[in-house]
């Protein structure tokens, strides 16, 4: 299936549109090869694929964090609300409402949970009363953080650190959150809790999400639309429900097929077959 800039599920202009971008590291290493995708306003879009497929690079291209890793968008363009954003600096992008939650959480280990949350409001021009009100709203979504608010982040669990990272992003009052591998290193019940909160934020606050995730099974249960990346290219896209029922996705990403669970040895034939690219 060929990738397009606008999912068929949404006829209006998307909130975020990535149009045929290429990303090169160190002027020689081509990582993304003509990637196009879109995030409609108020939707959750999953960016799926194995480790090294290009998911994190795609998010960093949007948030303009590639320069710190000697990467550059060399072709195509990225638009947010119809405006080109691929040459803005990251702080300008945050002010426009696009915030990335990095893979691995990256909390300030020596600060308390509440101090970490407060750093998310650094770019805002808001009164103390407004910021305190927003902090209390974060605590309503993450009640565990309120209980642990005076704890040093470095001594909290992985799940609490992930909640802190998402809560810190919320303090910037985003319209879109780029969420990178939220399930990484977390117990299954904590992963479910995180994704339930993501769905709640999407439904109640109207925050749009582009989430990069290896856990295809969980991501497709919570997303509206999905794109599958492989070797820097979009190889499949569609409504989440359609992708969940697709035999290729079930076989090669969920380890299942109509004949039952497949082993990795059986699935290796995928590299030669790739029915969706035929």
Secondary structure, DSSP 8 states (H G I E B T S, - for coil): ----SS-TT--S--SEEEEEEEEEETTTEEEEEEEEEEE-TT-EEEEE-STTSSHHHHHHHHHT-GGGGTEEEEEEEEEETTEE-TTS-HHHHHHHTEEEE-TT----TTSBHHHHHHHTTTT----HHHHHHHHHHHHHH-HHHHHTTTSBGGGS-HHHHHHHHHHHHHTT--SEEEEE-TTTT--HHHHHHHHHHHHHHHHHH--EEEEEES-HHHHHHH-SEEEEEETTEEEEEEEHHHHHH-HHHHHHTSSEETTEE--HHHHTTHHHH-GGG-
